[in-house]
Amino acid sequence: MLWFNAAKGFGFIRTEEDERLYVHRSGFEEGHLPVGRCAEKPVSFEREVADVEGGYQAVGVSILDEFPAGGGRARLRRQR
């Protein structure tokens, strides 16, 4: 899942193993940079060594569709 602040240009990804990876705006695939503040968006990514101490960061990040074809979420129409 992704937590990202576009105004600041960075955020974090929490992996399924509950690890937190730093992600910079340059780590996103072209056309996949989130707009505004994002929270809990599912993403795909690769790990890359971020520093000499062996820390990791996320690269090649792309936001996945939350509701893939075949599944979905009903949209409620507002009554007037």
Buried (B, 14 or more C-beta within 10 A) or exposed (E): EBBBBBEEEBBBBEEEEEEEBBBBBEBBEEEBBBEEEBEEBEBEBEBEEBEEEEEBBBBBBEBEEEEEEEEEEEEEEEEE
